[in-house]
Amino acid sequence: MSGDTAGSQTARLSLVGVGATALLGVLLFAGYRAGEQKVLAVSAVAFLAMAGFAVPGARAAGTQNARRLVWGYGLAAGAMVTSASLFLLPQAFALGRESGGVLGPKAGGVGVALGLLAAYSGHTIGHRLSHVDAAFDSAAAQITAHSLSAGLVIGTIYAALPTVGYLLGLSIVSHKGPAGYAAARRLRKANKPVSVLLLPAAGIGLTAIPVALLDPTFTAQTKAVIFGFGAGVFLHVAMDFLPTCETGTEVGEVAQLSENAHVLLDKLRVHAVGSTATGALAVVAAWLLI
């Protein structure tokens, strides 16, 4: 691919992120006029967290700090796993038990399976796109799919249960900062535009606000599948962010630059456990304190 063609493709894909941000601004205004403050707050926090943390993540791409890399990825993974376990899976299975439909209590499980399979497909296609010089790497593609599905879940929650407070929505998007940092670093390292992350950053609001405004009538079984789908995508993306401190991995490549890579990798494994645990505990602490 020539430099001009690659530059043109990069510009077009960057415009996708800018367009998504502009559309989010329109939806935020419409939601404000309709009085959907909770959904607006969650959508705005998700966007600011991911976009804000993408800046230091992009700057870190030129550094070779394996410990920082492990902590960035570990915090994102721990927060996502815990958010899915605390707030999405219980709702999916509870709604499935209440639905009484054809799937009954299995509805939530069906949603989880669909979410995992959809995320796996996005991961595989993302790798395929990386070979044709696409701006969306696998992580960015997965985060976008995750953001859109999570926004659907959040919009459904606040449309169906207006008494629910801010905690649930904010906890679901609590991983956005670390995820933005990690994804931006990957994109910049691959010489791809970090601005494409504006799309997944806006993704929560792009689906949550329209659902809240439309206030659709979902059956309990449909809600169970939606919650399960969001949890499945969450969990798959979290697995992709789990720091793997082995030779040949991204962390391993950075560690190989040190004089004693084997010893450094052993130390980094401890940091990997500590970072994922910290990300998980941060979500639990927010749940208990807010």
Secondary structure, DSSP 8 states (H G I E B T S, - for coil): --HHHHHHHHHHHHHHHHHHHHHHHHHHHHHHHHT-HHHHHHHHHHHHHHHHHHHHHHHGGG---HHHHHHHHHHHHHHHHHHIIIIIHHHHHHHHHHH-SSSGGGHHHHHHHHHHHHHHHHHHHHHHHHTTT-S--HHHHHHHHHHHHHHHHHHHHHHH-TT--HHHHHHHTTTHHHHHHHHHHHHHHTT--GGGGHHHHHHHHHHHHHHHHH-----HHHHHHHHHHHHHHHHHHHHHHS---STTSHHHHHHTTSS-HHHHHHHHHHHHHHHHHHHHHHHHHHHHH-
